[in-house]
Amino acid sequence: MIYANICLLFLGENWYNWGMITLVIAFAAGFSGFGLMHWGFDVGLGWSIFWGFLAFMAAQGGLSYCFMRKMKADMLQVQELVAEGQKAVEAKTRAWQFRPPGSVQEAQRIVQAEIAGAVRKALAKTGELAKYKPWVLMVGKQIATAQMHLNWMIKDFKAVDELMPMALLMDPVSLSMKMARLYMLDASIEDIEKVYEKAIARTRYNENVLPAAAFSWMLVKRGGEANIDKAFKVLGDALKKSDDPTLKKNHELLMNNRTAQFTNSGLGDKWYTLHLEEPKVKAQRQRSVYR
């Protein structure tokens, strides 16, 4: 109780929602280890602190490992639900090669409904992860990040806007999503550029492709000589850490003032999942069947 009260003083009444129970238990184990050695066995202060710290780390590490292992298993189930939905879509797509639906619009509607159903099941599963909040540090942010990505898939931007401030936006994909959302909301280029700089700050070779492609596309779409020049520079800098053909092609197009042909379609689903553009689908003619 003493340790809980100390946490309350520093963290407020909702400390138990921050994943602090493991930390409190570890702190109690560490203090007990120190007390046992120092007052129980009359060990020197330095060694007592060492054994207390060792007890703290052992308790913290052991509890975190157990709960993280369980949480990862639950997160894997979330991924499997989404994967099942994608497999169902792929199966329908293969079947349509022999018996196409009435129209392209009908096919898109069926696909979107299939994906939305899988995503909603996955979202329900992520809600169950809240049970780990008192035990695992930062789990609330991890849940918010997973839910943000899932809601993005089904274009529930109201939910995305609510979750984004709570999510962990550290990887290039998540930060590209934030850039895309800012663009949708007509944010200034300066605000989008701040996110872009963060997205490419620590990227490895070719990890900067999506942020650079997205930001350059936004600059070109906003138009104006200054934005076009900035897009050219963005792609030039990006190609120092990438050999992506889409970035190369767009850089050459801007070099030759052919902005009308600028496109990120070469990135495929990686680009279209940002929902800034819809893939162009050509309607297929149904073949006549002769008996």
N, C-alpha and C positions, 0 to 999 in steps of 0.2 A: 504493500500500500504506500509505503514511503516513496518508493521509486516512481510509482504512478503519479503521486502528487508532485514530484519534481518535474516530470514530463508535462503535467498540466500547467505548471507555472510558465514553462517555456513555449509550449505548443498550443495551448488553449484547450477547450472542452472536447474538440473533435480529434484529439491526438490519435485515438485508436483507429481512425479512418486513414491515417497516413502510413500504415504499415509499421507502426512503432512498437507493437507488442513484442516482436522478436528482439528489438533493440532494448526494451525494458528488461526482458528476461536475461539477455546477454549482459546488460549492465549489472543486474542483480547477481549473476554468476561470477562476474569479474570482481565485484565488491566482496562477495562471499569468499572467493579464492584469496583475495588480498587479506581479508580479515582472518581467515583460517591460518594462513601462513604467518602473518605478522603477530597476531595476538594469541593464536592457538599454539603455534610451534615456535614462537619467539624468533622468527627468521628476520634478518635485516630488512630495512625499508626498501632498498633497491631490489632485492630478490623477491620480496613480497609483491612489489609493483609488477615485476616480470611475470610471476605466477598468476596474478590477478588479470593482467592483460591477456595471458595465454588462455585463461578460463573464459574471458570475454569473447575472444576470437573463436574459440572452439564452439561455444554456445551459439554465437551469431552465425558462424559458417554452417554448423550442423542443421540448425532450424531453417536457414535460408535455402540450403540445398534440398531439404525434404519438400518444402512448399513449392520451390521453383520447379522441381521435378514434376510434381502433381499439376502445376499450372501449365507447364509446357505440354503435358499430355492432353489437357483440355483445349489448349490453343491449337493443337494438331487436329483435334476433332472439328474445330471451326474451319480450318483450312480444307479438311476433307469434305465438309458440307459444300463449300464453294466449288471444289474440284468436281464433285458429283454433278453439280448443276452444269458445269462446263462440259463434262462428258455427255450429258443428256443433250445439250445443244449441238455438240459435234455429231452425235448419233442422228439427230434430226436433219442436220445439214447433209450428211451422207445419204440419208433416205431421200432427200429432195432431189438428188442427182437423177433418180429414177422416176420420182413422182413429185414434181415441183408444186409448191402451193399456188394459190390463185394469183398472187402478185408479190412484188418485192416488199411492199408495205405490210402485207399480211405475214410474210416471213419474218420481217423485223419485229412485228408485234409479238409473234410467238416466241422468238428468241429473247426479247426483253422480258416477257412474262416468266419464262423459264429461269432466267438469271435472277430476276427479282424474287422469285419464290425461294431459290437456294440462298440468296443473300439474307432474306428475312429469317430463315432458319438459323443461319450463322449468327445474325445479330442477337437472336434469342439466346443462343449458346454463350455469347460473350457476356450477356447479362449475368450468367451464372458465375462468372469469374470474380464478381464482387465479393464473394466469400473469402477471397485471399487478401483483401485490402488491409485487414488488421495485422497480417502476418508478413507480407512482402512489400519492401520499400518500392515506391514509385509505380505500384501495380495499377493505380487509378489512371495514371498517364498512359500506361501500356494498353489498358482497356479502351481509353478514349481514342488512342491512335488506331487500334484495330477497327473500332466502330466508325471512325471517320473514313477510313479506306473503304469499308463495306458500303456506307451510305453514299460515298462518291460513285461507286460502281452503278448504283441505281438512280443517280442524279437527284438525291434528296439533299439539295443544297442548304435547306433550312437547318437540317440536322448537322450537316457539315460545318456550317458557320457557328453552331453552338459548341461543337466538339473541338474545332481547330485550336482555340486558345488553350485547351487543356491537354492537347496531344503533344507527343514528342516529335517535333519536326527537325530531324537531324540528317536524314538521308536525302539524296538528290530527288527521288520520286516524290516523297512527301512535300519537299520544298517546291518542286515543280507544280504540284497540286495547289499549293498556296499562291504561287505566282499566277496560275490559271484562274483561281477564284478572284484574286485582286483585279485581273484583267476583265473578268466578267462584270465586276462591280465598278468598272470605269475608274480604277485607281490611277494615280499618276505614274508615269514611267519611273520617276525617282523612287517611289515606294516599291515598285516591282523590282527595280534594280538592286535595292537593299537586300531583298530576299534572294535574288540571283547570285549576288556576291557571297552570301552565306552558303548557297547550294553548291558552289564550285570551290569553296575555300579549301577543303581537304580531300578533294576527289582524286582517285587514282586514274591511271590512263584509261580513257574511254568512259569513265563514269560521269563525265560532264556533258555527254551527248544530249540527253533529254533537256536539262536546264538551258543549255546553249541554243538548242533548236527552238525551244518554246519562247525564250526571251527575244531571239532574233526575229521570230515570226510575229510576235507582238509589236515589235518596233516597226517592222515593214507594214503591218496592218494599220498602225496608227498613222503612218505616212509622214511626209515632210522630209526635207533634205537632211536635217540634223538627225532624225531617227534612222534614216537609211544609212547614213554614215556610221552611226553608232552600231547598227546591226552588222555592218561590214567588219567593224573592229571587233565586235563580240565574237563573230565566227573566226576571224583571223587569230584571235587569242586562244579560242577554244581548240583550234587545229594544232596548237603547239602541244596539246595533251591528248590528241585524238586523231585517228585516221579514218573516221566514219565517212562513208561516201556521200551521205545526205548532206552533212555539214560542208564537205568539199564542193559539192554541186551547187549548193545555195550560195556559197562564198563566191564561186565563179560567176553565177548569175548576177549577183550584186556588183561584181567587178565590171560586168558588161552592161550595167543599167537595165537588166531584164527582170525587173521586180515582179512583173505580171506572172512569170513562170516559177516564182519562189514557192516551194512546197515542202512539207515535212512528211509527205505520204510514204516516202521510202523507209521511214521508221516503223511503219505498220501499226500494230495494236499498241505498241509502246507510246505512240503519239496520240492515237485516237482515244485512249483511255483518259486523256486529259479533258475530253469533251469540248475542245476548242473548235474542232471541225468534225464533221461526220464523214465516214468513208463513202466514197462514190461507188454505188452499186449499179451495175448495168443490168437492166431487165433481160432475162433470157427468154427466147422464144420456145414455147412448148412444141415439141415434135409431135407430128401427127402419128397416130398408131394405126397401122393398117393390119387388117386380119387377112 
